[in-house]
Amino acid sequence: MVAHRAFVPVVIALGVTACKAERAPAGGSAPSAEERSGEEVEMRTYTMEYFPRSELPEVTVTAEVPTTWTETVAGRDTVELAVPGKTGSPLAITALGIDGPDVRARLEAAMALQYGAAMSDVTRTPLDDDRVWAVREDESIVHARMFIPAPHGVVMAIAIVRREEVALLEGIAAVFRTVRVQAAP
């Protein structure tokens, strides 16, 4: 069995509608990513399908993203974010369609998919709204994920950073804390 997996869905979208992205100025009553990081941010809204369960209703996700980050819609279920100064794979926000009797079971299933046999090496931090910030450190890479409950699974915000770029993780985590799943209509 593989010691760890970096699960970022790859979707070949030929003639299919991609995830939809919208932008608006950030705002709200909670401290924003801008207030936490000092960077200008804008509210982005993504409507995406659940991977690999496209038969499920779409999920709408919002996040306050620094204007310096570059966004790429990577498929029907994933948005990639490139961060200035970060090399390697981009950040990603993706929706996973996962069955389970409750939020906790779906979160556990998503974490098991991501970390596999290396689950015992993961440091978990429970956050508000049943979210979990999970970090696993290798010799050269830090695997960080924000797991956010969604109506039919889990939305994940994914960061894989090299050891020498670990200082970027605090700002990335601040943005990931603004990721919200909108209530189903």
HELIX and SHEET records of a PDB file:
HELIX    1   1 ALA A   33  SER A   37  1                                   5    
HELIX    2   2 VAL A  103  TYR A  115  1                                  13    
HELIX    3   3 GLY A  116  ASP A  121  5                                   6    
HELIX    4   4 ASP A  128  ASP A  130  5                                   3    
HELIX    5   5 ARG A  163  LEU A  168  5                                   6    
HELIX    6   6 LEU A  169  PHE A  176  1                                   8    
SHEET    1   A 4 LYS A  20  PRO A  25  0                                        
SHEET    2   A 4 VAL A  41  MET A  48 -1                                        
SHEET    3   A 4 VAL A  59  PRO A  66 -1                                        
SHEET    4   A 4 ARG A 180  VAL A 181 -1                                        
SHEET    1   B 7 THR A  70  VAL A  73  0                                        
SHEET    2   B 7 THR A  78  ALA A  82 -1                                        
SHEET    3   B 7 LEU A  91  GLY A  97 -1                                        
SHEET    4   B 7 GLY A 153  ARG A 162 -1                                        
SHEET    5   B 7 ILE A 141  ALA A 150 -1                                        
SHEET    6   B 7 VAL A 132  GLU A 137 -1                                        
SHEET    7   B 7 THR A 123  PRO A 126 -1                                        
END                                                                             
